[in-house]
Amino acid sequence: MKKIFYVSFMMIAILSMIGCNSKGKKGAQLNDKDTVVAKVAADTTVYGVCGEGTAMHSLELITDGGDTINYTIMDDGADSASVLGGLLVGDRLAVIGHKVDKENYATTVLNITTLQGNWTSIDRNFEILEGGVVKSHLQAETNPWTEWKIWNGKLLLNKDTFAINNLGADSLYLENKDGIFAYKRQK
């Protein structure tokens, strides 16, 4: 009788320990997922099209939701804005900005239309396409980029995050913790 009692007691103890461990893992998974959701929700980028009311120091953005937002673009002092890729009516833009006394100020304006296209360097040859797709043109590339998006003014290529230092008609300079990477437009 004592043997059955001890065996039963040990089985209950083992099952309890297994049950507690699996519950702890589920809690950790929820926390990781919540962290990812929080990061995605924190994107402050406003997307839209450059409107006809755009001038040297002002931007008219017609948002994807159909609203029109007017931004002031400062080009001197501590509040100067970074305009990457130029401003052309009808081009798709990503804007990071802030409000001061009910007036909108652009901090970063990224011309997505200019960003799209073929880019090449010594070790990479890729094309940024609409819809978040990146197509690699090098078969020997070990870790090709396959997707892109803008998040808080940064360019995400797969899991790599880059600050865009310069975007012109024929040049793109990206920077991350590993250095600065220069690309030229391939025609």
N, C-alpha and C positions, 0 to 999 in steps of 0.2 A: 504494500500500500504506500509506504514511504517513497518507493521508487517512482510510482506513477505520479505522486504529488510533486516530486522534484523535477521530473521530466516535463510535466504540465507547466510548472512554474517557469522553467527555463524557456519553453516554447513561447509563453506569454511575454516574457522579458525580451526575447529576441525579436518577436513581431512588433513589440512596442518601440524598440530601438530603430527598426527598419522604418516603421511608420513615421517616427519623428524626423529621421534623416530626409525622407522624401519630401515632407512638408517644408523643411528648411530650404531645400533646393528650389521648390516651387516659388517660395517667397523671394529668393534671390533672382530668379528669372523674371518675376514681375517687376522687381526694382530695376533691372537692366532694361526691360522694355519701356518702363516709365521714363527712364533717362533718355532713351532714344526718342520717344514721343515728345518729351520736353524740348530736346534740341531742335526737332523739326518744327515745333510750334513757335520757336523763338525767332524764326526768320522774319526780319522786318523789311524785306525787299518789296517794293511796289512795282508791278509789271504793267506795261502798257505800250502805247504808240506815241511817238513824238507828234504833237499837234502843230497846227499852222500858226498859233500864237507864240511860238518859241522865238526868242531873240538872243542877243549876246549874253545878257545877264538874267534871263528868265526862261523857264521851261514850262510848256504846257504839255501835260501828260494825260492822255486819254487812257484810263486804266482798263484792264481786262474786264472789269465789272461795269464799264460804261460811264464811270464818273470822270470828271475833268478836275485835275489838281494842278494848280500853278505853283511852281517852285522858284525861289530866288536862287541864282547861282552866283556865289561870291568868288572873286578871283584874286583876293589879296588878304593878307593877314592870317590870323589863326583859324578863321572860319572859312578859308578858301575850299572850294569844291574840286573834286577830281572828276573831270569829264574824260572818259576813256572811249575812243572810237568815234568821237564827233557827234554832232546833232544834225540830223537831216529829217525833215518832215516825212512821216510815214514809216520811219525805222522803228523797230521794236527795241524798247529800252527796259533796263532794270535800274531802279532808283532807290537809294538809301538816303533818308532825310530825317529832319527833326523839325519841331515847331518851336517858335519863339513868339510869344504874344500873338497867337492865332495866325502867324504867317509861316508858311512852309519854306524851309531852306534845304537845298540838296547838298548832301555830303559827298556822295559818289553817284555818278551817272555812268552806266555802262551800256554801250550800244551793242545789243545782242546781234543785230544784223551784221555789223562789222566783224564781230567775233566769229561768226559762222564762216566756214570755208576751209580750204586746204592749208595746213601749216606744216613746215618741215624744219628739221635741224640735222645735226650730224647723225644722231641715233634714233630719231623719230620722224614719222611721216604719217600724219593723221588728218581727218576731216571732221570738223564739228558741224553736225547737221541739226535741223529743226527737230523738236520733240525729245531732246536730251540724248541723242544718239551720237556716238563717236565711232568712226570707221578708220581702222588702221590700214595703211597701204604698204607696210613692211611685213613680209612673211616671217622674217627671222626675229621679229620683236618678241622678247621673252614675256613681257607683261603689258600687253596692249590695253589702252583705254577703250572702253566700250560705251560709257555713258557720262554725261555731264549735267551740271545744274549750277545755278548761281544761288549762294546762300549767304546772306548778309554782306553782299559785295565781294565775296570770294568765289573763285571758280573751283568747283569740285569735279575732278576727273577720276572716276571710280571712287576710291577711298582717299585719294591724294587731294589735299587742300592747298590752293595757291592764291596768293595775292596777285592781282594784275597790276604790275608796275607801269606798263605802257601798252596801249593798243592803238595801232595806226592802220592805215590802208594796207601796208605791206609788212608790218612788224608786230610782234607780240612778245612781251617780256613777262614771264611768270616767276614768282619767288615763293619758296617755302623754306623749311628748316635746312634743307640740303643745298640751297644756293639759288642763284638766278639762272633761268633758262630762257634762251633767246630763240625765237622762231621767225621764219620769214614766210610770207604768203607764197604758195605754189600756185601758179596759174595753169 
